[in-house]
Amino acid sequence: MTDFLRSISQQPLPVVDTSISFNEYKPISIAASNKELTFDVASSKEWEAYLESYLLKHKKTVAFGGYLEIRDIYSRSEHFNKLSEENQRNIHLGIDLWCDAGTGILAVLEGEIHSFKNNVNYGDYGPTIIIKHSIEGNEFYSLYGHLSLASLAGISVGKKVKQGEKIGTLGDSSVNGDYAPHLHFQLIIDIEDYKGDYPGVSSKKTLDFYKQNCPNPNLLLKLPQETLIEE
């Protein structure tokens, strides 16, 4: 499936408003190992201030990254930290794209609405849409998390969507699980029995399964993952 996903397009596939060019994207790390994260990671306001400063410093509009990144941020929420250390889920399974609330979000490929839900736990996705794709006999799913409440208005299961069609907008911290505004974008091969939700972080114990079932979204996005070096 990895080779198939990579072969779908030779060009980057947008999931964020195309008025923002790919030249305005900058990789970012929010891994536990990033020594710049000296602020209170439990505070969405401090995250917003950090991201605003980071983007201003690099003269960019979108910060992105995070696939298989080990993060501390989830420990703030009982939705994640109530698990034993062995089963602690802190390995990120999607790519995050950090930009302004209200930014338009696009279907990465044509498909149909599989499901949608407002995941209201603190630290969860908030409003979420999952699209089912069937291409050349291959079925897989794309998940769009941390959307606005308005993104779920008028939506229906089975509705067809075109590649690049606007499916919603980014939510702010009041609705998106209390994060700085961003899109959590994830690919899923087997959706199992989930509707409008799917694990977006893994424990070490389950990582082998999730690495297979949730391949790198950058196989489609094709964003330049240059080394994070201070400029």
N, CA and C of each residue as an Amber inpcrd file, in Angstrom:
protein
   693
   0.8270000  -1.2150000   0.0000000   0.0000000   0.0000000   0.0000000
   0.8610000   1.2650000   0.0000000   2.0170000   1.2030000   0.6500000
   2.9040000   2.3670000   0.6840000   3.2990000   2.8050000  -0.7210000
   3.7130000   1.8500000  -1.5480000   4.1080000   2.1830000  -2.9170000
   2.9290000   2.7290000  -3.7080000   1.7510000   2.1530000  -3.5010000
   0.5580000   2.6420000  -4.2000000   0.2370000   4.0840000  -3.8030000
   0.2440000   4.3730000  -2.5110000  -0.0590000   5.7270000  -2.0550000
   0.9440000   6.7270000  -2.6280000   2.2120000   6.3530000  -2.6380000
   3.2450000   7.2390000  -3.1820000   3.0260000   7.5110000  -4.6660000
   2.4810000   6.5120000  -5.3810000   2.3300000   6.6230000  -6.8330000
   1.1040000   7.4010000  -7.2790000   0.1820000   7.7100000  -6.3540000
  -1.0730000   8.3570000  -6.7380000  -0.8250000   9.6910000  -7.4120000
   0.1190000  10.4530000  -6.9010000   0.4240000  11.7630000  -7.4830000
   1.9170000  12.0300000  -7.3740000   2.4680000  12.6210000  -8.4190000
   3.8610000  13.0500000  -8.3810000   3.9890000  14.4490000  -7.7730000
   2.8730000  15.1620000  -7.6850000   2.8480000  16.5210000  -7.1640000
   2.2540000  16.5350000  -5.7530000   2.6130000  17.5100000  -4.9360000
   2.0060000  17.6200000  -3.6040000   0.4860000  17.7560000  -3.6980000
  -0.2220000  17.0940000  -2.8030000  -1.6800000  17.1660000  -2.7610000
  -2.0980000  18.0280000  -1.5750000  -2.7890000  19.1220000  -1.8170000
  -3.1310000  20.0410000  -0.7180000  -4.2920000  19.5430000   0.1400000
  -4.2060000  19.8340000   1.4410000  -5.3370000  19.6330000   2.3460000
  -5.6930000  20.9410000   3.0450000  -4.9210000  21.9800000   2.7600000
  -5.1530000  23.3230000   3.3130000  -5.3720000  24.2780000   2.1450000
  -6.1910000  25.2870000   2.3620000  -6.5250000  26.3300000   1.3850000
  -5.3650000  26.5980000   0.4170000  -5.6190000  26.4190000  -0.8770000
  -4.5500000  26.5450000  -1.8700000  -4.1240000  27.9930000  -2.1220000
  -4.7940000  28.9570000  -1.5030000  -4.2880000  30.3340000  -1.5860000
  -2.9830000  30.4690000  -0.8010000  -2.7050000  29.4820000   0.0670000
  -1.4270000  29.4220000   0.7890000  -0.5070000  28.5060000  -0.0130000
   0.5260000  29.0570000  -0.6200000   1.4140000  28.2590000  -1.4630000
   2.2850000  27.3510000  -0.5990000   2.7870000  26.2870000  -1.2160000
   3.6480000  25.3630000  -0.4930000   4.9500000  26.0310000  -0.0390000
   5.3110000  27.1410000  -0.6700000   6.4970000  27.8890000  -0.2370000
   6.3080000  28.5290000   1.1310000   5.0480000  28.5900000   1.5870000
   4.7420000  29.2050000   2.8780000   4.6460000  28.1810000   4.0100000
   5.1090000  26.9350000   3.7480000   5.0920000  25.8690000   4.7410000
   6.4770000  25.7180000   5.3630000   6.5070000  25.3970000   6.6530000
   7.7730000  25.2050000   7.3650000   7.6480000  24.0130000   8.3170000
   8.5600000  23.0470000   8.2330000   8.5180000  21.9340000   9.1930000
   8.7110000  22.4280000  10.6310000   8.0950000  21.7100000  11.5530000
   8.2310000  22.0350000  12.9750000   8.2700000  20.7350000  13.7660000
   8.9700000  20.7380000  14.8610000   8.9620000  19.6090000  15.7900000
   8.3190000  20.0390000  17.0990000   7.3580000  19.2350000  17.5680000
   6.8550000  19.4480000  18.9280000   7.1130000  18.1880000  19.7500000
   8.1710000  17.4880000  19.3710000   8.5700000  16.2810000  20.0870000
   9.0430000  16.6190000  21.4940000   8.9600000  15.6270000  22.3630000
   9.4330000  15.8080000  23.7340000  10.9100000  16.1910000  23.7750000
  11.6460000  15.8100000  22.7300000  13.0890000  16.0830000  22.6810000
  13.4320000  17.5070000  22.2460000  12.4190000  18.2920000  21.8180000
  12.6650000  19.6590000  21.3580000  12.8930000  20.5740000  22.5590000
  14.1080000  21.0400000  22.7260000  14.4770000  21.8450000  23.8940000
  13.8840000  23.2490000  23.8610000  13.3060000  23.6540000  22.7210000
  12.6710000  24.9760000  22.6450000  11.3420000  25.0180000  23.3820000
  10.7680000  23.8890000  23.6540000   9.4330000  23.8470000  24.2510000
   9.5360000  24.0340000  25.7610000   9.8810000  25.2400000  26.1460000
  10.1150000  25.5540000  27.5600000   8.8880000  26.1270000  28.2530000
   7.8000000  26.2940000  27.5180000   6.5780000  26.8680000  28.0850000
   5.6780000  25.7610000  28.6400000   4.5290000  26.1380000  29.1630000
   3.5650000  25.1900000  29.7160000   2.8390000  24.4960000  28.5660000
   3.1920000  23.2420000  28.2850000   2.6000000  22.5340000  27.1430000
   1.1320000  22.1930000  27.3720000   0.6290000  22.4110000  28.5830000
  -0.7910000  22.1900000  28.8520000  -1.6510000  23.3820000  28.4450000
  -1.0130000  24.4810000  28.0500000  -1.7420000  25.7180000  27.7490000
  -1.8640000  25.9360000  26.2540000  -3.1000000  25.9370000  25.7400000
  -3.3040000  26.1950000  24.3130000  -2.8850000  27.6180000  23.9590000
  -3.0620000  28.5520000  24.8880000  -2.6720000  29.9410000  24.6190000
  -1.1630000  30.0640000  24.4510000  -0.4040000  29.3530000  25.2940000
   1.0500000  29.4120000  25.1570000   1.5230000  28.7030000  23.8960000
   0.8140000  27.6410000  23.4970000   1.1220000  26.9990000  22.2120000
   0.8970000  27.9780000  21.0610000  -0.2280000  28.6910000  21.1020000
  -0.5210000  29.6470000  20.0340000   0.5510000  30.7200000  19.9540000
   1.0060000  31.2020000  21.1100000   2.0480000  32.2280000  21.1260000
   3.3520000  31.6760000  20.5510000   3.6960000  30.4350000  20.9070000
   4.9190000  29.8150000  20.3980000   4.8460000  29.6460000  18.8790000
   3.7070000  29.1480000  18.3790000   3.5610000  28.9170000  16.9490000
   3.5590000  30.2290000  16.1680000   2.8870000  31.2410000  16.7150000
   2.8820000  32.5460000  16.0610000   4.3130000  33.0860000  15.9490000
   5.0720000  32.9560000  17.0190000   6.4560000  33.4180000  17.0190000
   7.3050000  32.6160000  16.0330000   7.0870000  31.3050000  16.0000000
   7.8580000  30.4190000  15.1120000   7.5990000  30.7740000  13.6470000
   6.3320000  30.9510000  13.2840000   5.9950000  31.2690000  11.8990000
   6.4740000  32.6630000  11.5120000   6.3690000  33.6020000  12.4410000
   6.8550000  34.9510000  12.1720000   8.3650000  34.9470000  11.9600000
   9.0590000  34.2090000  12.7920000  10.5200000  34.1270000  12.6990000
  10.9580000  33.5960000  11.3340000  10.2450000  32.5890000  10.8500000
  10.6220000  31.9550000   9.5840000   9.8720000  32.5320000   8.3820000
   9.0080000  33.5200000   8.6420000   8.2430000  34.1910000   7.5810000
   7.4210000  33.1830000   6.7730000   6.7120000  32.3140000   7.5000000
   5.8810000  31.2860000   6.8980000   4.4540000  31.3940000   7.4350000
   3.5410000  30.6050000   6.8300000   2.1280000  30.6580000   7.2050000
   1.6380000  29.3640000   7.8410000   2.2280000  28.2370000   7.4490000
   1.8200000  26.9190000   7.9380000   3.0450000  26.1930000   8.4960000
   2.9360000  25.6760000   9.7120000   3.9660000  24.7980000  10.2720000
   3.4230000  23.3760000  10.2380000   4.2710000  22.4210000   9.8740000
   3.7540000  21.0620000   9.7070000   4.7580000  20.0250000  10.1880000
   4.2290000  18.8230000  10.4480000   5.0820000  17.6950000  10.8030000
   4.4400000  16.8250000  11.8580000   5.2250000  15.8710000  12.3750000
   4.7700000  15.1140000  13.5290000   4.5190000  13.6400000  13.3470000
   4.6950000  13.0850000  12.1340000   4.4200000  11.6560000  11.9720000
   5.4270000  10.8320000  12.7820000   4.9020000   9.9720000  13.6490000
   5.6600000   9.0990000  14.5560000   6.4990000   9.8830000  15.5670000
   6.1270000  11.1250000  15.7980000   6.8150000  11.9620000  16.7750000
   6.3740000  11.5610000  18.1880000   7.3340000  11.4380000  19.1040000
   7.0270000  11.1500000  20.5110000   6.8150000  12.4750000  21.2250000
   5.6370000  12.6560000  21.8250000   5.2380000  13.9460000  22.3680000
   4.8630000  13.8710000  23.8370000   5.0840000  14.9850000  24.5430000
   4.6650000  15.1170000  25.9410000   3.2730000  15.7230000  26.0770000
   2.7840000  16.3710000  25.0330000   1.5840000  17.1970000  25.1440000
   0.3590000  16.4060000  25.6090000   0.2920000  15.1230000  25.2770000
  -0.9100000  14.3570000  25.6000000  -1.0390000  14.0420000  27.0860000
   0.0580000  14.1530000  27.8360000   0.0130000  13.8220000  29.2610000
  -0.8590000  14.7860000  30.0590000  -1.2260000  15.9160000  29.4590000
  -2.0730000  16.8890000  30.1560000  -3.5180000  16.4070000  30.2860000
  -3.8990000  15.4150000  29.4770000  -5.3010000  15.0070000  29.3840000
  -5.5290000  13.6150000  29.9520000  -6.5520000  13.4560000  30.7970000
  -6.8980000  12.1420000  31.3240000  -7.3670000  11.2020000  30.2210000
  -7.7790000  11.7690000  29.0860000  -8.1740000  10.9360000  27.9440000
  -7.0110000  10.0530000  27.5070000  -5.7650000  10.5070000  27.7610000
  -4.5680000   9.7540000  27.3960000  -3.7940000   9.2530000  28.6160000
  -3.6520000  10.0900000  29.6650000  -2.7120000   9.7540000  30.7270000
  -3.2710000   8.8010000  31.7790000  -4.5330000   8.4120000  31.6590000
  -5.0860000   7.4670000  32.6310000  -4.6050000   6.0390000  32.3620000
  -3.9060000   5.8420000  31.2390000  -3.4090000   4.5220000  30.8960000
  -2.0970000   4.2360000  31.6310000  -1.7610000   2.9530000  31.7770000
  -0.4910000   2.5760000  32.3830000   0.6590000   3.0380000  31.5020000
   1.8600000   3.1130000  32.0730000   3.0180000   3.6030000  31.3230000
   3.2600000   2.7560000  30.0790000   3.0910000   1.4640000  30.1990000
   3.3060000   0.5600000  29.0640000   2.3580000   0.8640000  27.9120000
   1.1540000   1.2890000  28.2770000   0.1360000   1.5450000  27.2670000
  -0.0780000   3.0370000  26.9950000   0.8190000   3.8620000  27.5150000
   0.6970000   5.3200000  27.3230000   0.7550000   5.6530000  25.8380000
  -0.2290000   6.3780000  25.3500000  -0.2800000   6.7290000  23.9230000
   0.3190000   8.1180000  23.7320000   1.5100000   8.1680000  23.1560000
   2.1870000   9.4540000  22.9560000   2.9830000   9.5100000  21.6520000
   2.7600000   8.5500000  20.7460000   3.4440000   8.5280000  19.4500000
   2.4360000   8.9170000  18.3750000   2.6690000  10.0350000  17.7360000
   1.7010000  10.6690000  16.8380000   1.6240000   9.9450000  15.4970000
   0.4000000   9.6660000  15.0280000   0.1940000   8.8440000  13.8410000
  -0.1900000   9.6250000  12.5900000  -0.3330000  10.9340000  12.7080000
  -0.6820000  11.7460000  11.5450000   0.3310000  12.8480000  11.3300000
  -0.0070000  13.7380000  10.4180000   0.7400000  14.9790000  10.2400000
  -0.1550000  16.1230000  10.7020000   0.4010000  17.0160000  11.5010000
  -0.3120000  18.2280000  11.9170000   0.1000000  19.3860000  11.0230000
  -0.8700000  20.1940000  10.6620000  -0.6120000  21.4250000   9.9100000
  -1.1730000  22.5770000  10.7330000  -0.2720000  23.3750000  11.3050000
  -0.6250000  24.4400000  12.2400000  -0.7750000  25.7470000  11.4820000
  -1.9680000  26.3150000  11.5180000  -2.2370000  27.5990000  10.8590000
  -3.4770000  28.2100000  11.5010000  -3.9580000  29.2990000  10.9540000
  -5.0100000  30.0700000  11.6160000  -6.3510000  29.3460000  11.6600000
  -7.0880000  29.5360000  12.7490000  -8.4790000  29.0930000  12.8100000
  -9.2500000  29.7300000  11.6640000 -10.1700000  28.9690000  11.0860000
 -10.9470000  29.4550000   9.9540000 -10.3440000  29.1230000   8.6100000
  -9.1060000  28.6200000   8.5840000  -8.4720000  28.2300000   7.3220000
  -9.2610000  27.0930000   6.6850000  -9.4730000  27.1750000   5.3810000
 -10.2150000  26.1460000   4.6680000  -9.4560000  24.8310000   4.5930000
 -10.1810000  23.7190000   4.7760000  -9.6070000  22.3720000   4.7210000
 -10.2100000  21.6240000   3.5390000  -9.3430000  20.9230000   2.7930000
  -9.7170000  20.3120000   1.5210000  -9.6190000  18.7880000   1.5750000
 -10.4700000  18.1170000   0.8140000 -10.3500000  16.6670000   0.6390000
  -9.0830000  16.3730000  -0.1470000  -8.2620000  15.4820000   0.3670000
  -6.9800000  15.2240000  -0.2850000  -7.1580000  14.5200000  -1.6290000
  -8.2050000  13.6990000  -1.7310000  -8.5320000  12.9690000  -2.9560000
 -10.0480000  12.8270000  -3.0310000 -10.5530000  12.4480000  -4.1990000
 -11.9940000  12.2220000  -4.3010000 -12.3860000  11.0140000  -3.4680000
 -13.6420000  11.0260000  -3.0190000 -14.1300000   9.9270000  -2.2000000
 -15.5380000  10.2050000  -1.7350000 -15.9000000   9.6480000  -0.6060000
 -17.2200000   9.8940000  -0.0220000 -17.0860000   9.9690000   1.4890000
 -17.9970000  10.6980000   2.1020000 -17.9740000  10.8430000   3.5560000
 -18.2680000   9.4860000   4.1970000 -17.3030000   8.9830000   4.9270000
 -17.4890000   7.7210000   5.6510000 -18.2280000   7.9630000   6.9680000
 -17.8080000   9.0150000   7.6970000 -18.3940000   9.3030000   8.9970000
 -17.8880000  10.6490000   9.4970000 -18.5370000  11.1450000  10.5300000
 -18.1340000  12.4120000  11.1500000 -18.6410000  12.4300000  12.5830000
 -17.9750000  13.2340000  13.4170000 -18.3280000  13.2340000  14.8410000
 -17.6290000  14.3960000  15.5250000 -18.2470000  14.9150000  16.5720000
 -17.5830000  15.8800000  17.4360000 -17.0320000  15.1250000  18.6440000
 -15.7310000  14.9130000  18.6560000 -15.0660000  14.1740000  19.7240000
 -14.6940000  15.1600000  20.8390000 -15.5170000  15.2140000  21.8710000
 -15.4900000  16.3430000  22.7970000 -14.5730000  16.1680000  24.0050000
 -13.8840000  15.0260000  24.1530000 -12.9730000  14.8810000  25.2880000
 -11.9010000  15.9610000  25.2560000 -11.4940000  16.4110000  26.4350000
 -10.3750000  17.3470000  26.5290000  -9.1390000  16.6980000  25.9190000
  -8.4980000  17.3860000  24.9770000  -7.3330000  16.8330000  24.3020000
  -7.6660000  15.9390000  23.1270000  -8.9420000  15.8140000  22.7740000
  -9.3670000  14.9610000  21.6520000  -9.4330000  15.7850000  20.3680000
 -10.0090000  15.1960000  19.3090000 -10.0430000  15.8230000  17.9890000
 -11.0180000  16.9930000  17.8580000 -12.0570000  17.0350000  18.7170000
 -13.1450000  17.9530000  18.4040000 -13.8400000  17.4900000  17.1280000
 -14.4150000  18.4200000  16.3410000 -15.1120000  18.0440000  15.1090000
 -14.1640000  17.3510000  14.1190000 -14.6180000  16.2010000  13.6020000
 -13.7710000  15.3270000  12.7930000 -14.5640000  14.7780000  11.6050000
 -13.9090000  14.7090000  10.4600000 -14.5070000  14.1120000   9.2620000
 -13.5730000  13.0310000   8.7380000 -14.1450000  11.8890000   8.3470000
 -13.3810000  10.8020000   7.7300000 -13.9410000  10.5500000   6.3300000
 -13.0540000  10.5090000   5.3430000 -13.4310000  10.2630000   3.9470000
 -12.9080000   8.9050000   3.5040000 -13.7540000   8.1510000   2.8280000
 -13.3700000   6.8570000   2.2540000 -12.9490000   7.0610000   0.8060000
 -11.8110000   6.4890000   0.4460000 -11.2960000   6.5780000  -0.9190000
 -11.2080000   5.1740000  -1.5300000 -11.6180000   5.0560000  -2.7770000
 -11.4950000   3.8030000  -3.5240000 -10.8230000   4.1280000  -4.8470000
  -9.5530000   3.7320000  -4.9860000  -8.7640000   4.0820000  -6.1660000
  -8.0670000   2.8290000  -6.6820000  -8.3590000   2.4760000  -7.9100000
  -7.7240000   1.3260000  -8.5620000  -7.8300000   0.0720000  -7.7000000
  -8.9990000  -0.1220000  -7.1060000  -9.2360000  -1.3090000  -6.2990000
  -8.6780000  -1.2490000  -4.8920000  -8.0820000  -0.1330000  -4.5340000
  -7.5210000   0.0380000  -3.1890000  -8.4170000   0.9470000  -2.3610000
  -8.8040000   0.4880000  -1.1740000  -9.6220000   1.2870000  -0.2660000
  -8.7750000   1.7680000   0.9090000  -8.9400000   3.0190000   1.2440000
  -8.2940000   3.5920000   2.4260000  -9.0750000   4.8280000   2.8280000
  -8.6870000   5.4250000   3.9470000  -9.4520000   6.5170000   4.5370000
  -8.5210000   7.6720000   4.8970000  -9.0570000   8.8770000   4.8340000
  -8.3370000  10.0490000   5.3340000  -9.1600000  10.7030000   6.4340000
  -8.4730000  11.0810000   7.5030000  -9.1280000  11.6750000   8.6800000
  -8.6740000  13.1190000   8.8240000  -9.6370000  14.0030000   9.1060000
  -9.4040000  15.4370000   9.2660000  -9.9380000  15.8350000  10.6370000
  -9.0390000  16.0940000  11.5800000  -9.4410000  16.3980000  12.9450000
  -9.1570000  17.8320000  13.3480000  -9.8450000  18.2990000  14.3920000
  -9.7110000  19.6500000  14.9550000 -10.3670000  20.7080000  14.0580000
 -11.4890000  20.3530000  13.4680000 -12.2230000  21.2740000  12.6030000
 -13.1390000  22.1780000  13.4260000 -13.8200000  23.0780000  12.7360000
 -14.8220000  23.9370000  13.3750000 -16.1440000  23.1910000  13.4830000
 -17.0010000  23.6310000  14.3990000 -18.3350000  23.0350000  14.5060000
 -19.1150000  23.1940000  13.2050000 -18.9340000  24.3270000  12.5360000
 -19.6510000  24.5830000  11.2820000 -19.3050000  23.5570000  10.2100000
 -18.1340000  22.9210000  10.3260000 -17.7210000  21.9330000   9.3290000
 -18.6470000  20.7140000   9.3080000 -19.3290000  20.4580000  10.4140000
 -20.2160000  19.2900000  10.4920000 -21.6530000  19.6140000  10.1060000
 -21.9500000  20.8770000   9.8600000 -23.3180000  21.2790000   9.5070000
 -23.6350000  20.8640000   8.0760000 -24.7510000  20.2000000   7.8860000
 -25.2010000  19.8400000   6.5470000 -24.4570000  18.6830000   5.9130000
 -23.5770000  18.0400000   6.6520000 -22.8080000  16.9210000   6.1120000
 -23.6300000  15.6390000   6.2100000 -23.3590000  14.6560000   5.3520000
 -24.0980000  13.3990000   5.3990000 -23.2000000  12.2500000   4.9570000
 -23.3840000  11.1050000   5.6030000 -22.6250000   9.9120000   5.2450000
 -22.9530000   9.5180000   3.8060000 -21.9250000   9.1960000   3.0450000
 -22.1050000   8.7910000   1.6490000 -22.0170000   9.9230000   0.6550000
 -21.9880000  11.1600000   1.1450000 -21.8770000  12.2960000   0.2370000
 -20.5550000  12.2330000  -0.5250000 -20.6240000  12.4030000  -1.8400000
 -19.4190000  12.3840000  -2.6670000 -18.6590000  13.6990000  -2.5210000
 -17.3490000  13.6020000  -2.4900000 -16.5050000  14.7880000  -2.4540000
 -15.4500000  14.6670000  -3.5470000 -15.0820000  15.8000000  -4.1080000
 -14.0750000  15.8280000  -5.1550000 -12.7060000  16.1450000  -4.5620000
 -11.6720000  15.7370000  -5.2480000 -10.3230000  16.0830000  -4.8150000
 -10.1900000  17.6070000  -4.7730000  -9.6850000  18.1250000  -3.6640000
  -9.5040000  19.5630000  -3.5060000 -10.7500000  20.3150000  -3.0870000
 -11.8780000  19.6200000  -2.9030000 -13.1050000  20.2850000  -2.4660000
 -12.9950000  20.7070000  -1.0080000 -13.4670000  21.8900000  -0.6980000
 -13.4590000  22.3550000   0.6840000 -14.4830000  21.5640000   1.4920000
 -14.0110000  20.9230000   2.5590000 -14.9090000  20.1170000   3.3910000
 -15.1420000  20.7380000   4.7620000 -14.4040000  21.7920000   5.0880000
 -14.5820000  22.4210000   6.3880000 -13.5500000  23.5030000   6.6260000
 -13.4890000  23.9570000   7.8620000 -12.5100000  24.9580000   8.2760000
 -11.9170000  24.5370000   9.6190000 -10.7720000  25.0950000   9.9450000
 -10.1340000  24.7810000  11.2200000 -10.8790000  25.4330000  12.3800000
 -10.9910000  24.6920000  13.4840000 -11.5970000  25.2330000  14.6820000
 -10.5770000  25.9170000  15.5720000 -11.0640000  26.6700000  16.5350000
 -10.1710000  27.2860000  17.5230000 -10.1500000  26.4250000  18.7810000
  -9.4170000  26.8740000  19.7910000  -9.2010000  26.0550000  20.9880000
 -10.4810000  25.7790000  21.7680000 -11.5110000  26.5740000  21.5460000
 -12.7590000  26.3710000  22.2900000 -13.5210000  25.1350000  21.8270000
 -13.2110000  24.6280000  20.6360000 -13.9440000  23.4710000  20.0980000
 -13.0370000  22.3310000  19.6570000 -11.7300000  22.5680000  19.5380000
 -10.8670000  21.5780000  18.8890000 -10.1000000  20.6770000  19.8550000
 -10.5740000  20.5580000  21.0890000  -9.8710000  19.7500000  22.0780000
  -8.9190000  20.5590000  22.9270000  -8.9920000  21.8910000  22.7980000
  -8.1390000  22.8450000  23.5210000  -6.6910000  22.7730000  23.0530000
  -6.5270000  22.9100000  21.7300000  -5.2130000  23.0210000  21.1160000
  -5.1030000  24.3460000  20.3740000  -3.8810000  24.7650000  20.0850000
  -3.7140000  25.8190000  19.0920000  -4.2910000  25.3130000  17.7750000
  -4.8790000  26.1940000  16.9550000  -5.5230000  25.7360000  15.7240000
  -4.5830000  24.9470000  14.8260000  -5.0490000  23.7800000  14.3990000
  -4.2770000  22.9580000  13.4540000  -5.1680000  21.8570000  12.9050000
  -4.7410000  21.3070000  11.7890000  -5.3800000  20.1340000  11.2090000
  -4.5760000  18.8990000  11.5720000  -5.2370000  17.9040000  12.1110000
  -4.6330000  16.5790000  12.2400000  -5.0880000  15.7820000  11.0270000
  -4.1330000  15.4300000  10.1650000  -4.4310000  14.6980000   8.9290000
  -3.7850000  13.3190000   9.0210000  -4.5910000  12.2940000   8.8160000
  -4.1110000  10.9260000   9.0180000  -4.6750000  10.0040000   7.9490000
  -3.8750000   9.0380000   7.5190000  -4.3220000   7.9940000   6.6030000
  -4.5530000   6.7060000   7.3860000  -5.5900000   5.9750000   6.9880000
  -5.9720000   4.7380000   7.6850000  -6.3200000   3.6980000   6.6280000
  -5.7480000   2.5040000   6.7380000  -6.0660000   1.4330000   5.7910000
  -7.3390000   0.7020000   6.2250000  -7.3680000   0.1850000   7.4280000
  -8.5270000  -0.5220000   7.9710000  -9.1400000   0.3410000   9.0720000
 -10.3150000   0.8760000   8.8160000 -10.9730000   1.7710000   9.7670000
 -11.5770000   1.0090000  10.9440000 -11.5820000  -0.3360000  10.8510000
 -12.1690000  -1.1860000  11.8850000 -13.6410000  -0.7910000  12.0660000
 -14.0950000  -0.6610000  13.3100000 -15.4990000  -0.3160000  13.5510000
 -15.6810000   1.1430000  13.9400000 -14.6730000   1.9600000  13.7100000
 -14.7340000   3.3570000  14.1450000 -15.6240000   4.1840000  13.2220000
 -16.2780000   5.1690000  13.8150000 -17.1090000   6.1280000  13.0810000
 -16.7680000   7.5390000  13.5920000 -16.2640000   8.3740000  12.7080000
 -15.9550000   9.7430000  13.0820000 -14.7950000   9.8820000  14.0450000
 -14.0350000   8.8250000  14.2040000 -12.9380000   8.8120000  15.1660000
 -12.0050000   7.6650000  14.8090000 -10.7320000   7.7980000  15.1750000
  -9.7650000   6.7190000  15.0560000  -8.5500000   7.1500000  15.8620000
  -7.8710000   6.2260000  16.5470000  -6.7070000   6.6290000  17.3410000
  -5.6990000   7.4330000  16.5240000  -5.3040000   8.5760000  17.0760000
  -4.3400000   9.4330000  16.4000000  -2.9670000   9.3810000  17.0210000
  -2.8640000   8.6530000  18.1300000  -1.5790000   8.4300000  18.7970000
  -1.5220000   6.9760000  19.2470000  -0.3100000   6.4610000  19.3180000
  -0.0950000   5.0580000  19.6420000   0.8260000   4.9310000  20.8480000
   0.7390000   3.7950000  21.5050000   1.7430000   3.4300000  22.5090000
   2.8610000   2.6530000  21.8070000   3.9880000   2.5040000  22.4930000
   5.0600000   1.6640000  21.9420000   4.5600000   0.2400000  21.7200000
   3.6950000  -0.2190000  22.6120000   3.2060000  -1.5950000  22.5600000
   2.4370000  -1.8930000  21.2720000   1.6970000  -0.8970000  20.7790000
   0.8510000  -1.1140000  19.5910000   1.4060000  -0.4750000  18.3290000
   2.6180000   0.0740000  18.4030000   3.1310000   0.8740000  17.2890000
   3.3150000   0.0730000  16.0080000   3.7560000  -1.1610000  16.0840000
   3.9670000  -1.9460000  14.8660000   2.6780000  -2.0620000  14.0600000
   1.5620000  -2.2970000  14.7620000   0.2780000  -2.3720000  14.0600000
  -0.0880000  -1.0390000  13.4210000   0.0140000   0.0420000  14.1910000
  -0.4390000   1.3310000  13.6820000   0.4630000   1.8790000  12.5840000
   1.7420000   1.5590000  12.6070000   2.6210000   1.9900000  11.5180000
   2.1860000   1.3620000  10.1940000   1.6850000   0.1330000  10.2630000
   1.1830000  -0.5320000   9.0510000  -0.1820000  -0.0010000   8.6420000
  -1.0420000   0.2430000   9.6410000  -2.4160000   0.6460000   9.3370000
  -2.5610000   2.1360000   9.0810000  -1.6000000   2.9190000   9.5230000
  -1.6460000   4.3760000   9.3480000  -0.3360000   4.8410000   8.7080000
  -0.2010000   4.6480000   7.3900000   1.0480000   5.0230000   6.7200000
   1.2680000   6.5320000   6.7470000   2.4860000   6.9210000   6.4590000
   2.8740000   8.3280000   6.5030000   2.0140000   9.1620000   5.5540000
   1.2660000  10.1460000   6.0620000   0.4520000  10.9990000   5.1830000
   1.2700000  11.7500000   4.1450000   2.5660000  11.8870000   4.3870000
   3.3850000  12.6170000   3.4300000   3.6060000  11.8450000   2.1410000
   3.1910000  10.5730000   2.0980000   3.1620000   9.8450000   0.8270000
   2.2590000  10.5570000  -0.1690000   1.2310000  11.2360000   0.3490000
   0.3300000  12.0250000  -0.5040000   0.6870000  13.5040000  -0.4970000
   0.9550000  14.0550000   0.6780000   1.1850000  15.5030000   0.7780000
   2.4890000  15.9260000   0.1110000   3.5240000  15.0740000   0.2300000
   4.8280000  15.3310000  -0.4030000   5.4130000  16.6980000  -0.0070000
   5.2950000  17.0220000   1.2650000   5.8700000  18.2610000   1.7720000
   7.3460000  18.0540000   2.0800000   8.1810000  19.0490000   1.8550000
   9.6330000  18.8900000   2.0400000   9.9910000  18.7810000   3.5150000
  10.5400000  17.6640000   3.9080000  10.8600000  17.4230000   5.3200000
  12.3290000  17.7390000   5.5900000  12.7330000  18.9730000   5.3290000
  14.1280000  19.3110000   5.5670000  14.4260000  19.3170000   7.0560000
  15.6770000  19.1340000   7.3820000  16.1000000  19.1160000   8.7820000
  15.7580000  20.4400000   9.4400000  15.2930000  20.3470000  10.6820000
  14.9350000  21.5590000  11.4170000  16.2050000  22.2070000  11.9620000
  16.7200000  23.1570000  11.2270000  17.9280000  23.8810000  11.6200000
  17.5570000  25.3390000  11.8200000  17.9990000  25.8950000  12.9250000
  17.7020000  27.2990000  13.1920000  18.3540000  28.1940000  12.1440000
  17.5840000  29.1510000  11.6600000  18.0760000  30.0600000  10.6430000
  18.5640000  31.3690000  11.2990000
